[in-house]
Every structure is written in C-alpha cells, then in structure tokens.
C-alpha cells in the first residue's frame, strides 16, 4: 500500500515522501495516528495544499522539543525495585515506568515516546532513548536500584551496587554494635565523672 507521509517516520522517510508499506502497518499505525494519508490523486492534492502549513507546524513542534531537550540536559531518573543478590530484578522496568519517572521529573511524555528495545531486568545505570519529536531524541539515564541510597551510590560510582542482603545485614549489625559500644563508653565516662 502506498501512503504519503505527513511527518518524518523513522526507517520510512521524510514528510511528503510517497512510500510503500505493508497494509497492516498503514491501517494500524500510520493512518490512525495521522502520520500518513493513502496515496491517491485527491490526497496528493490535499497534501500539496496543506504542505506549507504542515511544514510550519512541524518546525514549531521541533523547536519546542529542542528547547525541552536543552532544559532536561542529562536527566537521570531513579527507579527503586526489588532484586536478587546477583542484581536480577523480580520483574522488569518497562517503557511505562520510565515515562512515569520522566513525567515526575518535570517533562510530560507518553510511553510511546520511550524507545526501549527490551524491558530492563537488572540493577544499574541504563541509557534509554526518548523521542520528544521524530527529529529530536534525548538520552535519559534510568538508575535502577534496590534503595535510594544504592541509587545515589550507583550514580557516584557509575556502576551497579550489588551488595548481597547478607552483607547489608552484616553492615547494619556492625553499625548497631558500634553505636552500642559508644553508648557504653559514654556511660562509663559519666560513671567515672560521678565517682570523682
């Protein structure tokens, strides 16, 4: 099926191109989302009449998207998830999760704008491409960690924090012992002062 593209479509062409696509792709994506028109004489005439307006609208949307991209800079979003000792998630992080995190960070996007080839299934820092406009792409860092503290540590190190649960419990126990020893030492000092 031949269609006229009304905007740039990745791996198909630019605005105004007449391209041949599979009928299902045209019926299910391009035509309903307003990305294309069926290629016939009437639609070609309609496109030519609206071409200047479509180009102006596209230019305006692209410039707005570029401003948003500049304001976001190197955005990093934190996603706290449960994971195994070796860093595999109990579940996954999807495009919907990333879109919600970016929206919470101040830039409203839809999950369709997140270009995630496969769901994220491990702890660490993951680069995710977000399409603010067909011609404006930004990279968002998805920081997937067990806790907010681990997320901060991952950003500092630039790698996943894979401390096992046993190690974490051991660190907590050592911290408790140290605080108990400090309290005992303070108590002994107070008793010595009282006796003197």
Residue, then its C-alpha position, 0 to 999 in steps of 0.5 A: x500500500x502506498x501512503x504519503x507521509x505527513x511527518x518524518x517516520x523513522x526507517x520510512x522517510x521524510x514528510x511528503x515522501x510517497x512510500x510503500x508499506x505493508x497494509x497492516x502497518x498503514x491501517x494500524x499505525x500510520x493512518x490512525x495516528x495521522x502520520x500518513x494519508x493513502x496515496x491517491x490523486x485527491x490526497x496528493x492534492x490535499x497534501x500539496x495544499x496543506x504542505x506549507x502549513x504542515x511544514x510550519x507546524x512541524x518546525x514549531x513542534x521541533x523547536x519546542x522539543x529542542x528547547x525541552x531537550x536543552x532544559x532536561x540536559x542529562x536527566x537521570x531518573x531513579x527507579x527503586x525495585x526489588x532484586x536478587x543478590x546477583x542484581x536480577x530484578x523480580x520483574x522488569x522496568x518497562x517503557x511505562x515506568x520510565x515515562x512515569x519517572x520522566x513525567x515526575x521529573x518535570x517533562x510530560x511524555x507518553x510511553x510511546x515516546x520511550x524507545x526501549x528495545x527490551x524491558x530492563x531486568x537488572x540493577x544499574x545505570x541504563x541509557x534509554x532513548x526518548x523521542x520528544x519529536x521524530x527529529x529530536x531524541x534525548x538520552x535519559x539515564x534510568x538508575x535502577x536500584x534496590x534503595x535510594x541510597x544504592x541509587x545515589x551510590x550507583x550514580x557516584x560510582x557509575x556502576x551497579x551496587x550489588x551488595x548481597x542482603x547478607x552483607x547489608x545485614x552484616x553492615x547494619x549489625x556492625x553499625x548497631x554494635x558500634x553505636x552500642x559500644x559508644x553508648x557504653x563508653x559514654x556511660x562509663x565516662x559519666x560513671x567515672x565523672x560521678x565517682x570523682 
